[in-house]
Amino acid sequence: MVSEPSTGLARPSLSVLASADYVDELHQLWQRDPSSVSEEWRLFFTGFDLAMCQRPCVAADRANDQSRVASLIFAYRNVGHLIAKVNPLEDAPSTHPSLELEAFSLTEEHLDQVFDTGHLGGPQRMPLREIIDFLRDTYCRSIGVEYLHIQNVHMRRWLQQEMEPIRNCPAFPPERRIAILKQLIDAELFETFTHSRYVGQKRFSLEGAESLIPALHQFLETAADTGAEEVVLGMAHRGRLNVLANILHRPYSMIFHEFEDNLAPDPVGGDGDVKYHRGYSSDYEPSNGRTIHVSLTANPSHLEAVDPVVEGRVRAKQRYRGDTVHRRKVLPLLIHGDAAFAGQGLVAETFNLSQLKGYSTGGTVHIVVNNQIGFTTLPGEARSSRYPTDVAKYVEAPIFHVNGDDPEAVCFVVDLALRFRQTFNSDVVIDMLCYRKHGHNESDEPAFTQPLMYQKIENHPPVRAIYQLRLEHDRVLSIDDSVRLSDEFADRLYDAFKTVKIACPLPDALPDQPFSGVWTGLNQPYVFDPAKTGVPEEVLEEVARALTTVPEGFHLNRKVGRRLPEQLETVKSGGSVDWAFAELLAFGSLLAEGLPVRLSGQDSIRGTFSQRHAAWFDTKNQEIYIPLNNIREGQARFCVYNSMLSEAAVLGFDYGYSLVEPNMLVLWEAQFGDFANGAQVIIDQFITAALDKWQRGSGIVMLLPHGYEGQGPEHSNAYLERYLTLGAEDNIQVCNLSTPAQYFHVLRRQLKRGFRRPLVIMAPKSMLRHKRAVSPLSDLVSGRFSEMLDDVTPPQGATRRLVLCSGKVYYDLLEGREEHGVNDVAILRVEQFYPFNDALLRKLVTPYKGAEQVVWVQEETKNRGGWSFMLPQLLELFPYRKLRYVGREPSASPATGSARVHREQQARLVAEALID
């Protein structure tokens, strides 16, 4: 937020008041001409004269009246929107009790008296009648404004100076007005043409809200004028095809191909998605000649789910363009429906991201296409607030309510909103009231549930017709001109349609290619070939030195500092590293190679379990020092952020970031793995399905702390089974690791292969400090990641039982084997469940083919964990062997809430796996 500037003397100070001559001189000036002194002095002298009047007098009455007029001006600015003509389907109320003269103890006798207008954007003095007309023109016509909830005075004054001098009614030149009409014609005819040619097909039309198209043209024009180079757009399905055709210039023939279902097989692969969910990008040519790139982000039917994804993409693109200070070159634009804007919690979560250090994009312009209905639900059933946009007051965003039947007002507001965003780096909301001509989709009958509303809509002329008559009345163009514009566009549509129907040619190559630009070469298929992820000892030592060097004068917490010498010595002597140190070494080695790293999540800087300490905090002044950003000159940047207490918005944001930065290690960490279910829509609709639906890759890493330590249902299980059921066509990687070296290599592997896949890691908790969960430094130097790990101390004689497990339970089994003196049981570890390396497992079990029993062991309950996934794999591998499951019984809850019961269950589990 922009801080309030100094406005001079905020109030007469004691030192000034002590100078009687100076005050008297100002008082005389004020008496001759109130406008000759500042507003603060005007208010002071008004009160002064009133206080000095010892009996009822004219001066006192005038002061009282002036004060009441000031209150009336404030009231119109505050609640004038309540009587604004912003709803095209309803007549606006002529007045409101809060705006009546009587509410301010004024009468009609005052209407012709002249009053000081304060900082109202007109003449300094006007009759009250003219003041009211001025206020009604500004705040009660096609535009209603809510902005007095903004605490920043400079923001409010800026808005007033932009709105009031022109009374919120700019004078567009004739050529601009004709351009707006042409854009409305494009929007309307595209819908009516497709409606008549593809009867009954879903397209979620824009009819009733066609002013969105000139609004978006205006946004891009203003964006170019204010120095923007790129716009990232997010929206749901309504009007999406129209935006694709008339804003992003997706060829009409391509869209008609999709209606015909004549698409050629996709060269990238995947099952695809319906046409009104897909993304697209292209270059827009504004009138100032500066090209601006526009990309529409693919979005499922989960309406507002795309919001944080867009913000993450924008943040990454701003970094890519060196736009991290002012954040004005890459702009986010989100288009919402009114019901979803009020109803979806992700909207509030995304607003909360807007000013946070690690997530801010410099402000977002939100356009709410207010159809006044959600499917069949009216506003009274959809929200408890007056407006769907009230949630935006949460971040003090200005809110413009505008009549969608007045396209000039819509364009003016869009221009004003974007210039506000570019000036103050703050969110701003436009509530465009309109209607939905058809039902939720074109085969739906809305009159079943809203008969009165749809009687009005049926008799309501389209905005194009309203605006065309307005221009004809103003002699901007003739009826023949209007007809010519319509015919020209209709001919273009018909030509494209005829081409598709008759010749059915394959569409030309499109500019929006999934694996181009920074993604070039990263569309290779998934393979198990090992990547070179080892790091030379000297590099590890260089990283370790940075991780253990305290800057001079920095006051480090003693507990944090106590471990540093030991860590450095570990690397220098080739000792063993624990989980957290291996992670930092992996990050640091990538940074040293010029590959950046971004980590965000709840409490991720320190780590939920006090294991990471990726940043240090000075105990005297709270100064922050990040060791990993001090490895060497020219290294890449390490960005680590504590996120707000959200899963869905933050994971969506980081996923969006990963779409733009394939050569950055982007990680999101859940505080506990169980909490990731708060972001399930992002996981299901984007992370695991985007490659198949939209051919969009991502290398995001999800760290989900997992492990049964008796901490109860919500702090044990990361729902491994969910991710395994989501795995198909090599879309994600799901790992449950057992050593720091494996973690080190799997992180580095993310950026070392010719493809990108999301990586889900069941991250450890107690293993972070387990004495046996360490790896020799040599494993980081010469090792690599392996999807399965053999027994490090296999039976010397015959193997009675082959045990397969994954993750933390391995150490419980290892200790149980030693404690019970079991020497005929082999333990194999599955480190990566999916994609499943069947060939490697076959190779590892070969020495144990003679085992009498094969057992799968897991901590999780039988209806969870890896059992259901592993069973068919093991049946194929051991077709004539009885397979045993060892683990907890099926349960509706992930784990017991009793630490004692947990310990007893764990002891029985280990004994059954090894002995029984």
Disulfide bonds with the S-S distance in Angstrom:
Cys53-Cys57 2.06
